[in-house]
């Protein structure tokens, strides 16, 4: 859980793959991630593989929420990273998807006008995958059309109808199922997500890479099998795609126990993150539930062949294994922290690639270290030992009191909320 993580070391504890049991991932995902050279590349490639695969499961869905709304696998993700930070490795996932696209067209160019983008999705039956690893390619297009792209992508993330009306006629994509992976800088991200209040922030999964690495001689070496792995993973993905397409639409679900665990888990994370970041982060936590379920469903479908699950039997409802649920939950935990970093970027209007998240982490860790009852002076002394100023810790303590996280017993004496 997020409250158990010590983020004082920066990027290290934001890493995803390092905290996963690789043997519990589907074999094709393991092989793809093995091509990465650094922990940051591993995380980028993992997210890219899951996102690319999500475009190749157009008929697999689950029900979520009080109305039982139907959701599909499609992930939309943005990787924030500096130049030479390894984000180009995401293109290996594109190679994987090309194996499916060669038989069943899915790819949509990032360098497209909104009209061309809309037409491509229509021609693909409402489905598609947009992959762009060079943010500069889309910057000029989005400089004038970002607001319209934002609205269309937000609707696609919820599978809501996207319509247009032009002098030559009107049309509608009734059930858009679009997956997207973009990588770029803060300014390119900000073009698409101009504010926290913008509804797309909470629907766009964000991965923040704060570190780049010195030159590694391994980059000039190549593995004999490296070029073949994306192709093999793509062939396996093609089998999954074609099996699902034979079935028509097919339902997948968490088990009842997994649903209860997810609800309890996110309730805990909600209280922690809202207490630290404020109410504006509400939607990101709530919508992460859908992303966790999507990731679990993608993992289930990818391992369907290796476990010989009969997804080809139309009418058989697929259920999530505990292994895939636990993996998806852990990935979701980490992604929430990355989205918290992106949140601070926008809130602070910072122009750096990714902001220092240390102040949030110090505040969070300090709160978790509080005794059930404590004196303010004791808190100030402890904070000073961690390099936190007196004024800062008093401001944090006042905020905790306003948010109901602590209560005042008497002057200078406080009680931590249970």
N, C-alpha and C positions, 0 to 999 in steps of 0.2 A: 504494500500500500504506500501511497505517497508520503504519508506521515512518518513512515519508517526509513525514508531515504535521507541520507546526509548529503546535501548538495553543495557543501562548502568547497568542494574541489572543482567546481565548475563543470566543464563539458563531460568529465569522466563519468559522473553519475547521471548524466542525461543519455548516456549510451544505451542502446536497446539490445543489440545482439549479444553484447558481453553478459547480459543478465538472463539470456535465454539458454535453455538446454537444446542445443542444436539437433540432438538426436530425436527430439520430439517434433521437429518440423518435417513437413513432407519432403521426400527425397529430392525432388526437383528443386525445391527452395534451398535445401542444404547445398546442393551442387552449385547453384547460382551464387549464393552468398560466399562460397569458398573462393570465388574469383577476386574478392576484395583484398586489398593490401593493408588497410588501416581500419581501426574500429569505426571511424567516421564513414569510410567507404562501405563498410558492412551495413551500417544503418541505412545509408542512401540506397544501396542495392536491394536490401530487404523491402523497403517501402516501395521501390520501383517495381520489383517483381510482383508484390501483392497488388499494386495498382494496375499494372499491365494485365495480370491474370483476371482482375475484376471485370475487365472489359469483355472477357471471353466466356462469361457465364450469364448471358442475357435472359435466360429463362428460369433461373433459380431465384427464389424470393423467400422472404419471411414476413410475418405479420408483427407489428409493433405498436404499442400505445393503446390507450383506452378505446380508440375507434378501430383497432386492428388494421391500420394502414399498411399497405403492401410496399415493402422495400426490396430493392435488388442489390447486387453485390458491389455496384460501382462506387469506387473511391475517387475523390478529387484531392490532389495533394500538391503542395508547393514546398520545394527544398530551398531554404535560404542559405546560401554559402558563398564564400569569397572565391576569387579567381584562384585556380590551382589548388583547390581544396579537395578535389576528387569527385566533384559532382558529375563529371562526364561519364563516370562508371555506370550511371543510370541508363546509358544507351545500350548496355548489354540486355536490359529488360526489353528495350525496343526491338532488338534482334529476336528475342524470344517471341514477341507478339507478331513479328513479321511472318513467322511460320504459319500462324493462323490466318493472318491477313491475305496471304497468297492464295488461300482457298476461299476465304470468307471475308470480304473487304470490311475493315473496321477503322483503319487509320484516317485521321482528319488532320490536315496541316495546321500548325499553329499560326503560320504566316497567312492568315485568311481574313478577308473582310467578314463582318458579321453575317452578311447575306450569303457568302460562299460557305461559311461555317454551317449556317442553318440548312442550306441545300444539301451539304454532305451528310448531315445527320438524317435528313429526310430520305436520301438515297440508300442509307444503310438501315432503313427500317426503324429509325429512332435510336439506334445504338451507335457507339463509336468510341475511339480511343485517340486522345490528343496528347502527344508527347513532344515536349520542346525543352531541350537542355541548354539552349543558348538564349538567355533572356533578352538579349539585344534584338533578336529577330522579331519578337512580338512587341517590343517597347513602342515602336513607331505606330504600329496598328492600334495599340491600346491607348495611345496618347489621346486619340480622338474618339475612340469607341469603348473605352473602359467601362463607363457606366452601363451601356447596353449589354456588354459581355457579362458584367457582374450580375445583372438581372437574369439573363438567360442561364448562366451557370448555377445561380442560386436555385432557380426553378428545376433545373436538371438534377441537382443534388437531392431534391425531394420527389423527383419523378412527376412534377407538376406540368401541365400542358404549356408548351411554348408556342405562341401564335404570332403571326405577322400579317399585316394588311398593306398591300401595295397597290399602285394604280393598275397593275396587271393581274390582280387577284389576291385572295386571302388563302392562308393555309395554316395548319396546326399540327404540331408534333404532340400527340396525345399522351404518350408515355415515354419520355426521353430517358435513355439509359446510357449516360455518358461517363466514361472514366477519363481522368486527366492527370498527367504528371508534368509539372513545370519546375524548372530550377532557375534561380536568379538572385538578384540583389534586393536590398531593402526597398529601393525606389521602384523597382519593377513590381515587387509585392504590394507596395503602397498604391500603385496605380489600380490594382484590382481590388484591394481592401482599403478604402480610404479612411475608415474609422471603425472603432469598436462597435458602434451602434449599427453599422452596416451588417445586415443579416448574413452576408457571405462569410464573415470572419469565423463564425462557429461551425459553418458547414465545410470549410476548407481545412483539411488536415495539413498542419505545418510542421516541418522538420527544420530545426535551427542548428546549423553547424558553425560553431564559433572558432574552431581551430583549423589551421593549415599546418602542414608538416614540411620539414626540410627535405631536400632532395634525397631520394632513396634509390640506390643503384638497382634495386629489384625492379624498378619501373622499366629498365632497359632490357630486362630478361623476359622471356615468354615461356609459357608452359605449352607443351605439345598439344595437350587436350583442351586448352582454354577456349579456342575458337569454336570447338564443337559443342561445348556445354550449353550455350544459349539455344543452339539449334535443336539439341536433344530435349531440352526443357520445353521448347516450343512445340515439338512433335507430341510430347505428352499432353501439353495444354490443348493442342488440336484435338486429341482423342476425347478429352473431357468436353470440349465445346461441341463436338459432333454428337456425342452421346446425349448431352442435354438438349440439343436441337431436335433430336429424334423424339424426345418425350413430350414436346410442348412445354408449357409452364409447369414447374415442379416446386412444391413447397419444401422448405427446410426449416428446422426449428431448434432452439435451445431446449433442453429438458426443463421440467418444472423446477428442479433443484437448482439448475444453473440460472434460471430467471430470478429466483429468490436471492441467490448469491450476488448476481449483478446489481439488483436493486439495493441490497444492503451495502454492497461495496461502494457504489457511486454516492449513496447517501453520506457515507463517511468522508469521501473525497470532496463532496460538495461543501460540507461544513468547513473543512480545512481550507480549501481554496477560496471560497467566498469570503471567509473570515480574513484571509490575507490579501486578496486582490479586490474585493468589493463586488457589489451586485452585478456589475457589467459583465463579469465572467460567467454569470449564471448559464447562459445559453451554451457556452462551450462545454461545460460539464454535462449538461443535460443531453446534448447531441452526441457526446462521446459514446453514450450507450449504443446508439445506432452504429457508430463506426466499429466498436468492439464486436458487435454481432456480425457486421459485415466481414470483418477480418476472420472471425471464427468460421463463417460460412465458406469463405474463400479457401481456408486451410482444409476444411472438410472435403470440398470438391476436388482440390488438388491431390489429396491422398486417396481419393475414391478408388482409383485403379489398383494401387499397391495393397489396399486392404480388401479389394474385391467387393466393395459395396455395390449393390446392384442399382446404380443410378439410372440404368437403362430401363428399369421396370417402371413404366408409367403408373402413377398413382401411389407409389411407395413413398411415404413421407420420410425424408432424411432427418436424422437427429444428430446433434453435435456430440462428439466425444468429450469427456472431461479433459483430456490432454489438449485438444484444440481450444476449448474454452479457456483453460488456464493460460495458454500461450497468448491468446488474443487479449485477455484481461491485462497481462503484463505489458504487452505492446501498447495497449490503450493508456495504461498508467503513465508510461514514458511520454507518449504523444501529448498527454495533458500538460506535462511540464514544458515541452517544447512550445505548445500553444500559449502557455503562460509567459514564456520569453517573448513570443511575437506580440502578445497583448501589451507587455511593457514597452516594446518598441513603439507601438502606435500611440499608446497613452502618453509616452514621453516625447513623441515626435522626434525620436533620435535618428540621426542619419548614419550612424555606425552600422556595420553589417548586421550584427546581432548585439543587443545590449548586454551589459554586465547584469547577470541575474543574481549576483551575490547579495545585494541588499534584501531582496525578497527571501533568499535562502537563510540569511542571518536572522531575519525577523522570525521566520518559521521555526528554525532550530531553537532560537532563544525562547520562544513561546513553549515549545515542547519540553524544554528543560525546567520550566517553572515548577516549583513545589506547590502542593495544594494551597498553601498559604505562604505569602512572601512579603517582605518589606521592600519598598521601592528602592531604598538605598542599597540593599543587597543585589537587586536587579541591576542597578547602575554599576556597581562594582564588578559584577560578572560580565556585563556588556563591555566595560572598559578593557577587561582582559582579552576580549575577542576583537578589539579594535573599533568598537562602536561608541560614538560620542554620547555624552550625557543628554544633550538636547534631542538626539535621535531616539534614544531609548525612552525618554519621557513622552515624546510624541507617539511612539508605538504603543506605550502603555495606555495613553489616553484613547487611542483608536481601539485597542482591545476592550476597554471599558465601554465605549460607545457601541461596539458591536456585540456586547454581552458575553465576550470571551473571558472577562474577569469582572469581579464586583468589588467595590470598595467597602472594607470593614470599618476602617477609621482612617484618619489622615496618615498617609504613607504606608498603609497596611491593606493588602488586597488578597482576595481568594480567587483561585482559578476555577472556571466553570468546569463541571464534570463532562 
